Amino acid sequence: MTALTLREILAFDVLGPASPVLLAGRAALDRPVRWVHSSEVYEGYAFLYGGELLLTNGYGLAHTSAEQQRTYVRELAARGVAAVFIEVGRALPTMPEAVVAESERVGLPLVALRRVVPFVRIAEAVNTAIVSLSLAERTTRRYRDTAHTAPGADRAAHAAALLADLADAVPVGRAEAAARAELAGFRAAPGTRLIGLAARELPEPALRQAAQGPVLLAELPGALLALIGVPPGPDAVRAVRTALLEAAPAGAVVGLGPAVPAEAGWDRYGETLREARTTLELAVTVPPAEPGSAARSGEAFVTSARALTLERELTRSGGPERWARLADDALGPLLAWEARHPSDLVRTLEVHLRNGCSPTRTAALLHIGRQSLYQRLERIELLLGTEVDDPDLQGELLLATCAHRLLRAGQREGANPGTRRSPAYSRAVSTKPTTQVRSPIEGAALAT
């Protein structure tokens, strides 16, 4: 059975205020700890069965002889106690030399707690982690059953179970998550930025080639999920996206979550992983706003949560009825025109707004001349009765054009001829006809 070691427990945050110092038994720091028990009675060792971490404030040793103290240590060691933590400063002004010497002789880890911390707090934190770790190990059995013949199967099973829990927002305590990550061989150094990743058709070697730091990954039903560690530097998401575009094969579709500091904790790790999964779902089910953002033939499609901010917020805060209302309120005359005259005006407007109303950038992305663009913009402004570069209206217009695109993506039959899907999208839905892709558009699985 997997267990926490004394070395891991000494790293728990709850012990920091106690200012612990190891006085003996350094060679046994990797000894497993079965449970945490506290006792102030000298004869308390009689109730121990082995594997315990014993906490005591030293009252039972305060008025004993050196020989009695050595006997106490020998009895603990004989019963298989994993370690003893003794508080010094109240009942024991200093740690008795006989206790230190005998502990070293019998190989019993001895830790002095130099400041007062309620033992119940320490016991609760450690025992909770021990129980959680035991439950986590059971969770991995279904993964281990299918991977037990492969090298590193245990690590892979722990990684799969942990990533599945994080992606599904299963409550995972900090101590439990750290212990499970250690079992999976994953540790992010301070200063590292972590980015969630969800992908389809992305081979593991390509991901590892693009990663610049530690990687926790697993192939789960529907997607490859991963946490990628990125060394300190500017714009971690852009760096990972650039590396993936070079390493990923044609047909790969990848969604990246936001970068979070390693110190932020496992709740935030789960958030970036879930954002990555939502981004992948949108990348597969929604056509991109800009032609330049779609994967061209022979390229992978790699996008990020921040690139799909509007799409994510719209799918979270409403459905087709709200999207239709947003689009009609802001774009009614333009939508009516497009219904009678097939054109690309709504898409032109969205691309123009997304690129700071730059004619040069917009024309290049739409693959048209600037004069043609000016004619389109003039028609749009005439229909809407407003100037599209009015700062007071740009937010509303951009939200409305994005809502319209989500609606068109949901209407999979009879789509507007001007609505285009990326080649990566087309490959994803055409090469996997039996795969169920969870759609944020329809709120249900789409058979693709």
ZIRA-V325929 format. One record per pair of residues at least 12 apart in sequence whose C-alpha atoms are under 7 Angstrom apart, sorted by the first residue. I is the first residue (numbers start at 1). J is the second residue. D is the distance in whole Angstrom. If there is no record, write none. Layout:
i=I j=J d=D
i=I j=J d=D
This chain:
i=2 j=134 d=7
i=3 j=32 d=6
i=3 j=33 d=6
i=3 j=34 d=7
i=3 j=130 d=7
i=4 j=32 d=6
i=4 j=33 d=6
i=4 j=130 d=6
i=5 j=29 d=7
i=5 j=30 d=5
i=5 j=31 d=5
i=5 j=32 d=4
i=5 j=33 d=6
i=6 j=29 d=5
i=6 j=30 d=6
i=6 j=31 d=6
i=6 j=32 d=7
i=6 j=33 d=6
i=7 j=29 d=5
i=7 j=30 d=6
i=14 j=122 d=6
i=15 j=122 d=7
i=17 j=115 d=7
i=17 j=117 d=7
i=18 j=113 d=5
i=18 j=114 d=6
i=18 j=115 d=4
i=18 j=116 d=6
i=18 j=117 d=6
i=19 j=113 d=6
i=19 j=114 d=5
i=19 j=115 d=6
i=20 j=111 d=6
i=20 j=112 d=6
i=20 j=113 d=5
i=20 j=114 d=6
i=21 j=111 d=5
i=21 j=112 d=5
i=21 j=113 d=7
i=22 j=110 d=6
i=22 j=111 d=4
i=22 j=112 d=6
i=23 j=100 d=7
i=23 j=110 d=6
i=23 j=111 d=6
i=23 j=112 d=7
i=24 j=100 d=6
i=24 j=103 d=6
i=24 j=104 d=5
i=24 j=108 d=7
i=24 j=109 d=5
i=24 j=110 d=5
i=25 j=103 d=7
i=25 j=104 d=5
i=25 j=107 d=5
i=25 j=108 d=5
i=25 j=109 d=4
i=25 j=110 d=6
i=26 j=109 d=6
i=28 j=107 d=7
i=28 j=109 d=6
i=31 j=82 d=6
i=32 j=51 d=7
i=32 j=82 d=7
i=33 j=51 d=5
i=33 j=52 d=6
i=33 j=53 d=6
i=33 j=82 d=6
i=34 j=51 d=5
i=34 j=52 d=5
i=35 j=51 d=7
i=35 j=52 d=5
i=35 j=53 d=6
i=35 j=127 d=6
i=36 j=52 d=6
i=36 j=53 d=5
i=36 j=54 d=6
i=36 j=123 d=6
i=36 j=127 d=6
i=37 j=52 d=6
i=37 j=53 d=6
i=37 j=54 d=5
i=37 j=55 d=6
i=38 j=54 d=5
i=38 j=55 d=4
i=38 j=56 d=6
i=39 j=55 d=6
i=39 j=56 d=5
i=40 j=56 d=5
i=40 j=57 d=6
i=40 j=58 d=7
i=40 j=59 d=6
i=40 j=60 d=6
i=41 j=60 d=5
i=42 j=60 d=4
i=42 j=61 d=7
i=45 j=75 d=7
i=45 j=76 d=6
i=48 j=79 d=7
i=49 j=79 d=6
i=50 j=79 d=5
i=50 j=80 d=4
i=50 j=81 d=5
i=51 j=80 d=6
i=51 j=81 d=5
i=51 j=82 d=5
i=52 j=81 d=5
i=52 j=82 d=5
i=53 j=81 d=7
i=53 j=82 d=5
i=53 j=83 d=5
i=53 j=84 d=6
i=54 j=83 d=6
i=54 j=84 d=5
i=54 j=85 d=6
i=55 j=84 d=6
i=55 j=85 d=5
i=55 j=86 d=6
i=56 j=85 d=6
i=56 j=86 d=5
i=56 j=87 d=6
i=57 j=86 d=6
i=57 j=87 d=5
i=57 j=91 d=7
i=58 j=86 d=6
i=58 j=87 d=6
i=58 j=91 d=6
i=58 j=92 d=6
i=59 j=91 d=5
i=62 j=91 d=6
i=62 j=92 d=6
i=66 j=98 d=6
i=69 j=98 d=6
i=69 j=99 d=6
i=70 j=98 d=6
i=70 j=99 d=6
i=70 j=102 d=6
i=73 j=99 d=7
i=73 j=102 d=7
i=73 j=103 d=6
i=77 j=106 d=7
i=77 j=108 d=6
i=83 j=108 d=6
i=83 j=109 d=5
i=83 j=110 d=6
i=84 j=109 d=6
i=84 j=110 d=5
i=84 j=111 d=6
i=85 j=110 d=6
i=85 j=111 d=5
i=85 j=112 d=6
i=85 j=113 d=7
i=86 j=111 d=6
i=86 j=112 d=5
i=86 j=113 d=6
i=87 j=112 d=6
i=87 j=113 d=5
i=87 j=114 d=6
i=88 j=112 d=6
i=88 j=113 d=6
i=88 j=114 d=5
i=89 j=114 d=7
i=129 j=175 d=6
i=129 j=176 d=5
i=132 j=176 d=6
i=133 j=176 d=6
i=133 j=180 d=7
i=139 j=161 d=6
i=140 j=157 d=5
i=140 j=158 d=6
i=140 j=161 d=6
i=143 j=157 d=5
i=144 j=157 d=5
i=155 j=183 d=6
i=155 j=184 d=4
i=155 j=185 d=6
i=156 j=184 d=7
i=156 j=218 d=7
i=158 j=180 d=7
i=158 j=183 d=6
i=158 j=184 d=5
i=159 j=184 d=5
i=159 j=216 d=6
i=159 j=217 d=6
i=159 j=218 d=6
i=160 j=218 d=5
i=162 j=180 d=7
i=166 j=270 d=5
i=167 j=270 d=6
i=167 j=273 d=6
i=167 j=274 d=5
i=169 j=270 d=7
i=174 j=266 d=6
i=177 j=266 d=7
i=186 j=214 d=7
i=186 j=215 d=7
i=186 j=216 d=6
i=187 j=214 d=7
i=188 j=214 d=7
i=188 j=229 d=6
i=188 j=262 d=6
i=190 j=262 d=6
i=190 j=263 d=7
i=191 j=232 d=6
i=191 j=261 d=7
i=191 j=262 d=6
i=192 j=229 d=6
i=192 j=230 d=6
i=192 j=231 d=5
i=192 j=232 d=6
i=192 j=261 d=6
i=192 j=262 d=5
i=193 j=229 d=6
i=193 j=230 d=5
i=193 j=231 d=6
i=193 j=232 d=7
i=193 j=259 d=6
i=193 j=260 d=5
i=193 j=261 d=5
i=193 j=262 d=6
i=194 j=227 d=6
i=194 j=228 d=5
i=194 j=229 d=5
i=194 j=230 d=6
i=194 j=259 d=5
i=194 j=260 d=5
i=194 j=261 d=6
i=194 j=262 d=6
i=195 j=227 d=6
i=195 j=228 d=5
i=195 j=229 d=7
i=195 j=256 d=7
i=195 j=257 d=6
i=195 j=258 d=6
i=195 j=259 d=5
i=195 j=260 d=7
i=195 j=272 d=6
i=196 j=226 d=6
i=196 j=227 d=5
i=196 j=228 d=6
i=196 j=256 d=6
i=196 j=257 d=5
i=196 j=272 d=5
i=196 j=273 d=4
i=196 j=276 d=6
i=197 j=225 d=6
i=197 j=226 d=5
i=197 j=227 d=6
i=197 j=255 d=6
i=197 j=256 d=5
i=197 j=257 d=6
i=197 j=273 d=6
i=197 j=276 d=5
i=198 j=223 d=6
i=198 j=224 d=6
i=198 j=225 d=5
i=198 j=226 d=7
i=198 j=254 d=6
i=198 j=255 d=5
i=198 j=256 d=7
i=198 j=276 d=5
i=198 j=277 d=5
i=198 j=280 d=6
i=199 j=223 d=5
i=199 j=224 d=5
i=199 j=225 d=7
i=199 j=253 d=6
i=199 j=254 d=4
i=199 j=255 d=6
i=199 j=280 d=7
i=200 j=223 d=5
i=200 j=224 d=6
i=200 j=252 d=6
i=200 j=253 d=5
i=200 j=254 d=7
i=201 j=251 d=6
i=201 j=252 d=5
i=201 j=253 d=7
i=202 j=248 d=6
i=202 j=252 d=5
i=206 j=247 d=5
i=206 j=248 d=6
i=209 j=247 d=7
i=210 j=240 d=7
i=210 j=243 d=5
i=210 j=244 d=5
i=210 j=247 d=6
i=211 j=228 d=7
i=211 j=240 d=7
i=212 j=229 d=7
i=212 j=230 d=6
i=212 j=231 d=7
i=213 j=228 d=7
i=213 j=229 d=5
i=213 j=230 d=5
i=213 j=231 d=7
i=214 j=228 d=6
i=214 j=229 d=5
i=215 j=227 d=6
i=215 j=228 d=5
i=215 j=229 d=6
i=216 j=228 d=7
i=236 j=259 d=7
i=237 j=258 d=7
i=237 j=259 d=6
i=241 j=302 d=6
i=245 j=300 d=6
i=245 j=302 d=7
i=248 j=300 d=6
i=249 j=299 d=7
i=249 j=300 d=6
i=250 j=298 d=5
i=250 j=299 d=5
i=250 j=300 d=5
i=251 j=299 d=7
i=251 j=300 d=5
i=251 j=424 d=5
i=251 j=427 d=6
i=251 j=428 d=7
i=252 j=300 d=5
i=252 j=301 d=6
i=252 j=424 d=7
i=253 j=300 d=6
i=253 j=301 d=5
i=253 j=302 d=6
i=253 j=424 d=6
i=254 j=280 d=6
i=254 j=301 d=6
i=254 j=302 d=5
i=254 j=303 d=6
i=255 j=276 d=5
i=255 j=277 d=7
i=255 j=279 d=5
i=255 j=280 d=4
i=255 j=302 d=6
i=255 j=303 d=5
i=255 j=304 d=5
i=256 j=276 d=5
i=256 j=279 d=7
i=256 j=303 d=6
i=256 j=304 d=4
i=256 j=305 d=6
i=257 j=272 d=5
i=257 j=273 d=6
i=257 j=275 d=5
i=257 j=276 d=4
i=257 j=304 d=6
i=257 j=305 d=5
i=258 j=272 d=6
i=258 j=305 d=6
i=275 j=305 d=6
i=276 j=305 d=6
i=279 j=304 d=6
i=279 j=305 d=6
i=281 j=438 d=6
i=281 j=439 d=6
i=281 j=440 d=7
i=282 j=440 d=7
i=284 j=425 d=5
i=284 j=428 d=7
i=285 j=409 d=7
i=285 j=439 d=6
i=286 j=406 d=7
i=286 j=409 d=5
i=287 j=409 d=7
i=287 j=420 d=6
i=287 j=421 d=4
i=287 j=422 d=6
i=288 j=421 d=7
i=288 j=422 d=7
i=289 j=351 d=7
i=290 j=351 d=6
i=290 j=365 d=7
i=291 j=365 d=6
i=291 j=366 d=7
i=292 j=365 d=6
i=294 j=422 d=5
i=295 j=422 d=6
i=295 j=423 d=6
i=295 j=424 d=6
i=296 j=423 d=6
i=297 j=423 d=6
i=300 j=424 d=7
i=301 j=424 d=6
i=310 j=399 d=7
i=311 j=402 d=7
i=315 j=440 d=6
i=315 j=441 d=7
i=320 j=407 d=6
i=323 j=403 d=5
i=323 j=404 d=7
i=323 j=407 d=7
i=324 j=404 d=7
i=326 j=400 d=5
i=326 j=403 d=7
i=327 j=400 d=4
i=327 j=401 d=6
i=327 j=403 d=6
i=327 j=404 d=6
i=330 j=397 d=6
i=330 j=400 d=6
i=331 j=384 d=7
i=333 j=383 d=6
i=333 j=384 d=6
i=334 j=380 d=7
i=334 j=383 d=6
i=334 j=384 d=7
i=343 j=418 d=6
i=344 j=418 d=5
i=345 j=376 d=7
i=345 j=380 d=7
i=346 j=401 d=7
i=350 j=398 d=6
i=350 j=401 d=6
i=353 j=394 d=7
i=353 j=398 d=6
i=357 j=389 d=6
i=406 j=441 d=7
i=410 j=441 d=6
i=410 j=442 d=7
i=429 j=448 d=5
i=432 j=448 d=7
i=433 j=448 d=5
i=434 j=447 d=7
i=434 j=448 d=6
i=435 j=447 d=7
i=435 j=448 d=6
i=436 j=448 d=6
